[in-house]
């Protein structure tokens, strides 16, 4: 967990494959602990063929069966099928907008503001108007498992918002 925080969480991501991976992992995390997802991350990466949305979007029923049999990942059919469908949506967004990263940055313009120096963990929201809007747009485009709370966690993960607390070495307030 510390390594993920120190090296990845909140660091801006622009690569569409990395963005798709983070969105998918946040979706798989729903109802589970983040530590469970991190422990299974390498298995997820192998099972989903490196998270390339062009590859995942072509997965069929045999791939769903393969994934459902893979004890190394979270075996939830709805989340697996949602991730496959989301790959197609990410590709459609990238085709229409130039890139998935560009689409995200248009909807959540940066740079993200740091939390105030007086902020504490209790001040970090679970969702915001920006995550509500991004969630609604993704759902309107056909994405699943992208409720506002999941989208906000994704936004935190990929540096669209900056929720590092004062006292954290990554805090830049």
C-alpha positions in Angstrom: 0.0 0.0 0.0 2.8 2.4 0.9 4.6 1.7 -2.3 1.5 2.3 -4.4 0.9 5.6 -2.6 4.5 6.7 -2.8 5.0 5.8 -6.4 1.6 5.9 -8.2 -1.4 7.4 -6.3 -2.0 10.9 -7.4 0.7 11.0 -10.0 -0.7 12.3 -13.3 -1.4 9.6 -15.9 -1.9 10.4 -19.6 -1.4 6.9 -21.2 -4.7 5.5 -22.3 -3.8 1.9 -21.4 -2.7 2.9 -17.9 -5.8 5.0 -17.5 -8.0 2.0 -18.6 -6.2 -0.2 -16.1 -6.7 2.2 -13.2 -10.4 2.6 -14.1 -10.9 -1.1 -14.3 -9.1 -1.8 -11.1 -11.1 0.9 -9.3 -14.3 -0.8 -10.7 -13.1 -4.2 -9.5 -12.4 -2.8 -6.1 -16.1 -1.9 -5.5 -17.1 -3.7 -2.3 -13.6 -4.9 -1.6 -10.5 -3.6 0.0 -7.9 -1.8 -2.2 -5.2 -4.0 -0.7 -7.0 -7.0 -2.2 -6.9 -5.4 -5.6 -3.2 -4.5 -5.3 -2.3 -8.0 -4.2 -4.0 -9.3 -7.4 -2.8 -6.6 -9.7 -0.1 -8.7 -11.5 -2.7 -11.5 -12.0 -5.2 -8.9 -13.3 -2.6 -7.5 -15.7 -1.8 -11.0 -17.1 -5.5 -12.1 -17.3 -6.5 -8.9 -19.1 -3.5 -9.1 -21.5 -1.8 -5.9 -20.2 -5.0 -3.9 -20.1 -4.7 -2.8 -23.7 -8.3 -1.7 -24.4 -8.0 -2.8 -28.0 -7.4 -6.3 -26.9 -9.9 -6.4 -24.0 -12.7 -5.0 -26.2 -12.4 -8.1 -28.4 -12.8 -10.5 -25.5 -15.6 -13.0 -26.1 -17.4 -15.6 -24.0 -14.4 -17.9 -24.0 -12.4 -15.1 -22.4 -15.1 -14.5 -19.8 -15.0 -18.2 -19.0 -11.2 -18.1 -18.7 -11.4 -15.0 -16.4 -14.1 -16.6 -14.3 -11.9 -19.6 -13.8 -8.8 -17.5 -12.8 -8.4 -17.6 -9.0 -5.8 -14.9 -9.2 -8.4 -12.1 -10.0 -11.7 -11.1 -8.7 -14.1 -13.5 -10.3 -17.3 -11.4 -10.6 -19.0 -11.9 -13.9 -20.7 -8.5 -13.9 -17.4 -6.7 -13.3 -15.6 -8.8 -15.9 -18.3 -8.2 -18.5 -18.4 -4.5 -17.5 -14.7 -4.2 -18.0 -14.8 -5.7 -21.4 -17.6 -3.3 -22.4 -15.8 -0.4 -20.8 -12.8 -1.1 -23.0 -15.0 -0.6 -26.1 -16.3 2.7 -24.6 -12.7 3.9 -23.9 -11.8 3.2 -27.5 -14.8 5.0 -28.8 -14.0 8.0 -26.5 -10.4 8.0 -27.7 -11.5 7.9 -31.4 -13.9 10.8 -30.9 -11.8 12.9 -28.6 -8.2 12.1 -29.7 -7.4 10.1 -26.6 -9.1 8.9 -23.4 -6.6 11.0 -21.4 -7.6 14.1 -23.4 -11.3 13.4 -22.8 -10.6 13.2 -19.0 -8.5 16.4 -19.0 -11.3 18.3 -20.8 -13.8 17.3 -18.2 -11.5 17.7 -15.2 -9.2 20.5 -16.1 -6.0 20.8 -14.2 -3.7 21.3 -12.6 -5.5 19.9 -9.5 -5.5 22.2 -6.5 -3.9 20.9 -3.3 -5.9 20.5 -0.2 -5.7 23.4 2.3 -2.9 23.2 4.9 -5.5 22.6 7.5 -7.0 19.5 5.8 -7.3 16.2 7.5 -8.4 12.8 6.3 -12.0 13.6 7.2 -12.0 16.5 4.7 -11.4 14.2 1.7 -14.7 13.7 -0.1 -15.9 10.4 -1.5 -17.4 12.2 -4.5 -17.6 15.7 -5.9 -19.7 17.5 -8.5 -16.8 16.8 -11.0 -16.9 13.1 -10.3 -20.7 13.1 -10.5 -20.5 14.8 -13.9 -17.8 12.5 -15.2 -19.6 9.4 -13.9 -22.8 10.5 -15.6 -21.0 11.1 -18.9 -19.2 7.8 -18.8 -22.5 6.0 -18.0 -24.3 7.8 -20.8 -21.6 6.5 -23.2 -22.2 3.0 -22.0 -19.6 2.4 -19.2 -20.6 0.3 -16.2 -19.2 0.2 -12.7 -18.4 3.9 -12.9 -20.5 5.4 -10.1 -19.4 8.7 -8.7 -17.5 7.2 -5.8 -15.6 4.8 -8.1 -14.9 7.7 -10.5 -13.6 9.9 -7.7 -11.2 7.2 -6.5 -10.1 6.9 -10.1 -9.6 10.7 -10.3 -7.5 10.5 -7.2 -5.5 7.6 -8.5 -4.5 9.2 -11.8 -3.8 12.7 -10.5 -6.9 14.4 -11.8 -7.4 15.6 -8.2 -4.8 16.0 -5.5 -5.8 14.7 -2.1 -2.4 14.3 -0.5 -2.7 15.5 3.0 -0.4 18.1 4.7 2.5 16.1 6.2 2.7 13.7 3.2 5.9 14.1 1.3 3.8 14.4 -1.9 1.8 17.3 -0.5 2.5 20.4 -2.5 0.3 23.1 -0.8 
